[in-house]
Amino acid sequence: MRVTVVDDSVIVREGLRRLLELQGHVVTATLAHPAELDQAVSTGVPDAVILDIRLPPTYTDEGVVLAVALRARRPDLAILLLSQFAVPEYATRLLAAGARGTGYLLKERVLHPDHLSRTLRRLAAGGTVIDPDVVGELVGSVHRVDPLDSLSAREREILGLLAEGLSDRGIAERLVISSNTVSTHVRTVFQKLDLPAGPADNRRVLAVLAYLQLR
């Protein structure tokens, strides 16, 4: 896979380069400033872009803004945002711009080459990956009555795994239950959240958005 890396820290940039190259990926560019990204994407034609969320000049949410712009121009591009902090708002904004091929992980999750490669492959295949700590922050913040309260513990658990980007099969393997059982739970979640009928993939995205947005 061809990958472009954007992070203002030279240690992080070179660390990611080494991790990626160990797994056989081609690093098309490592950039310190987001202003260089458009040119790098145009000339290097990467399959995936890894972005730090806090980049120059304001070191706030530049990575999120870049990801949303990239998603509009290159819907086929896998985009992985990395951060030291679990901020649910960032995940919500990313998914709202287009969930397919979009990921948000804490930097500590990608210290192992295998994990980083698996994440990039999932995103390249159109999957969605949200860091478990972000999901955990949201679960812990649910205090008032909302549609999520209608879900059983198992349904909430399955919805959390959907938010991590797992397929029905992946959820079944994680929970050691059958894929048919997972599918049944997912359909029930759709019904309880009163999601509009439509393609299954779209309803999954809507379910994840509901999970991330409702407090």
C-alpha positions as CSV (number, residue, x, y, z in Angstrom):
1,M,0.0,0.0,0.0
2,R,1.2,3.5,-0.8
3,V,0.9,5.8,2.3
4,T,1.5,9.5,3.0
5,V,2.2,10.5,6.6
6,V,1.5,14.0,8.0
7,D,2.8,14.8,11.5
8,D,4.7,17.8,12.9
9,S,6.9,15.6,15.1
10,V,9.9,14.2,13.2
11,I,10.1,11.4,15.7
12,V,6.5,10.3,15.0
13,R,7.0,10.7,11.2
14,E,10.1,8.6,11.1
15,G,8.6,6.1,13.5
16,L,5.6,5.6,11.3
17,R,7.8,5.4,8.2
18,R,9.8,2.6,9.8
19,L,6.7,0.7,11.0
20,L,5.1,1.0,7.5
21,E,8.2,-0.1,5.6
22,L,8.7,-3.1,7.9
23,Q,5.3,-4.3,6.7
24,G,6.1,-3.7,3.0
25,H,4.3,-0.5,2.5
26,V,5.6,2.3,0.3
27,V,5.8,5.7,2.1
28,T,5.2,8.2,-0.6
29,A,5.9,11.2,1.6
30,T,6.4,12.3,5.2
31,L,5.2,15.8,5.8
32,A,5.6,18.2,8.7
33,H,3.0,20.8,7.6
34,P,-0.5,20.3,6.2
35,A,0.1,22.9,3.5
36,E,2.2,20.4,1.6
37,L,-0.5,17.6,1.6
38,D,-2.4,18.5,-1.6
39,Q,0.8,18.4,-3.7
40,A,1.9,15.2,-2.1
41,V,-1.4,13.5,-2.7
42,S,-1.5,14.7,-6.3
43,T,2.1,13.6,-7.1
44,G,2.4,10.5,-4.9
45,V,-1.1,9.1,-5.5
46,P,-1.2,7.3,-2.1
47,D,-3.8,4.7,-1.2
48,A,-3.9,6.0,2.4
49,V,-3.1,9.1,4.3
50,I,-2.2,9.1,8.0
51,L,-2.8,12.5,9.7
52,D,-2.0,13.8,13.1
53,I,-5.1,15.7,14.4
54,R,-3.2,18.6,15.9
55,L,-1.1,20.2,13.2
56,P,0.2,23.7,12.4
57,P,-0.7,26.5,12.5
58,T,-3.2,26.3,15.4
59,Y,-2.5,22.8,16.7
60,T,-6.2,22.2,17.3
61,D,-8.3,20.3,14.7
62,E,-6.4,20.8,11.5
63,G,-6.2,17.0,10.9
64,V,-10.0,16.7,11.0
65,V,-10.4,19.6,8.6
66,L,-8.0,18.1,6.2
67,A,-9.6,14.7,6.4
68,V,-13.1,16.1,5.6
69,A,-11.6,18.0,2.6
70,L,-9.8,14.9,1.4
71,R,-12.9,12.7,1.8
72,A,-14.8,15.1,-0.5
73,R,-12.1,15.1,-3.2
74,R,-11.0,11.4,-2.9
75,P,-13.8,9.2,-1.6
76,D,-11.7,6.2,-2.4
77,L,-8.8,7.3,-0.1
78,A,-8.2,5.5,3.2
79,I,-7.8,8.2,5.9
80,L,-6.5,7.4,9.4
81,L,-6.3,10.2,12.0
82,L,-4.0,9.7,15.0
83,S,-4.1,11.6,18.3
84,Q,-2.9,11.4,21.8
85,F,-6.4,12.3,23.1
86,A,-9.8,10.6,22.8
87,V,-12.2,13.3,21.6
88,P,-15.6,12.0,20.6
89,E,-16.5,15.2,18.7
90,Y,-13.7,14.5,16.2
91,A,-15.0,11.0,15.5
92,T,-18.5,12.4,15.0
93,R,-17.3,15.0,12.5
94,L,-15.3,12.4,10.6
95,L,-18.1,9.9,10.3
96,A,-20.6,12.6,9.3
97,A,-18.2,13.6,6.4
98,G,-18.2,10.0,5.2
99,A,-17.6,6.9,7.3
100,R,-16.2,4.6,4.6
101,G,-12.4,4.3,4.7
102,T,-12.2,6.6,7.8
103,G,-10.4,5.9,11.0
104,Y,-9.5,7.6,14.3
105,L,-7.1,5.9,16.7
106,L,-4.9,6.9,19.6
107,K,-1.2,6.9,18.7
108,E,-0.5,4.2,21.2
109,R,-2.6,1.7,19.2
110,V,-0.3,1.8,16.2
111,L,3.0,1.0,17.9
112,H,3.0,-2.5,16.5
113,P,3.4,-2.8,12.7
114,D,0.8,-5.6,12.4
115,H,-1.9,-3.5,14.1
116,L,-1.2,-0.5,11.9
117,S,-1.3,-2.7,8.7
118,R,-4.5,-4.4,9.7
119,T,-6.1,-1.0,10.3
120,L,-5.0,0.4,7.0
121,R,-6.2,-2.7,5.1
122,R,-9.6,-2.4,6.8
123,L,-9.9,1.3,5.8
124,A,-8.7,0.6,2.3
125,A,-11.5,-2.0,2.0
126,G,-14.0,0.7,3.0
127,G,-14.3,-0.1,6.7
128,T,-14.5,2.3,9.6
129,V,-12.2,2.2,12.7
130,I,-12.9,4.2,15.8
131,D,-10.6,3.9,18.8
132,P,-12.1,1.8,21.7
133,D,-11.2,4.6,24.2
134,V,-13.3,7.0,22.2
135,V,-16.2,4.6,22.4
136,G,-15.6,4.2,26.1
137,E,-15.7,7.9,26.7
138,L,-19.1,8.0,25.0
139,V,-20.4,5.1,26.9
140,G,-19.4,6.7,30.2
141,S,-21.0,10.0,29.3
142,V,-24.5,8.6,28.7
143,H,-26.4,10.0,31.6
144,R,-29.8,11.2,30.3
145,V,-32.6,9.3,28.6
146,D,-32.0,8.8,24.9
147,P,-32.7,6.1,22.3
148,L,-29.5,4.2,23.4
149,D,-31.2,3.5,26.7
150,S,-33.6,1.1,24.9
151,L,-30.7,-1.2,24.0
152,S,-29.9,-4.3,26.0
153,A,-26.4,-4.7,27.4
154,R,-25.6,-7.1,24.5
155,E,-27.0,-4.8,21.9
156,R,-25.0,-1.9,23.3
157,E,-21.9,-4.0,23.3
158,I,-22.5,-5.0,19.6
159,L,-23.1,-1.3,18.7
160,G,-19.8,-0.4,20.3
161,L,-18.0,-3.0,18.2
162,L,-19.7,-1.6,15.1
163,A,-18.3,1.8,16.0
164,E,-14.8,0.1,16.1
165,G,-15.4,-0.9,12.5
166,L,-15.9,-4.6,13.0
167,S,-18.0,-6.6,10.5
168,D,-20.7,-9.0,11.7
169,R,-18.2,-11.8,11.4
170,G,-15.6,-9.9,13.3
171,I,-18.1,-9.2,16.1
172,A,-19.1,-12.9,16.2
173,E,-15.4,-13.9,16.6
174,R,-14.8,-11.3,19.3
175,L,-17.9,-12.3,21.3
176,V,-17.7,-16.0,20.4
177,I,-21.2,-16.2,19.1
178,S,-22.6,-17.0,15.7
179,S,-22.8,-14.5,12.8
180,N,-26.5,-15.1,12.5
181,T,-26.9,-14.1,16.2
182,V,-24.9,-10.9,15.5
183,S,-27.1,-10.1,12.4
184,T,-30.2,-10.5,14.5
185,H,-28.9,-8.2,17.2
186,V,-27.9,-5.6,14.6
187,R,-31.3,-5.6,13.0
188,T,-32.8,-5.1,16.5
189,V,-30.5,-2.2,17.1
190,F,-31.6,-0.6,13.8
191,Q,-35.3,-1.0,14.9
192,K,-34.8,0.3,18.4
193,L,-32.9,3.4,17.1
194,D,-35.7,4.0,14.6
195,L,-33.3,4.2,11.7
196,P,-34.8,4.7,8.2
197,A,-35.0,1.7,5.9
198,G,-32.3,1.6,3.3
199,P,-29.0,-0.2,2.4
200,A,-27.5,-2.1,5.3
201,D,-24.2,-0.3,5.1
202,N,-26.0,3.1,5.3
203,R,-28.0,1.9,8.4
204,R,-24.8,0.7,10.0
205,V,-23.2,4.2,9.6
206,L,-26.3,5.8,11.0
207,A,-26.3,3.5,14.0
208,V,-22.6,4.4,14.7
209,L,-23.4,8.1,14.3
210,A,-26.3,7.8,16.8
211,Y,-23.9,6.0,19.2
212,L,-21.3,8.8,18.9
213,Q,-23.8,11.8,18.9
214,L,-26.4,10.9,21.5
215,R,-25.4,11.6,25.1
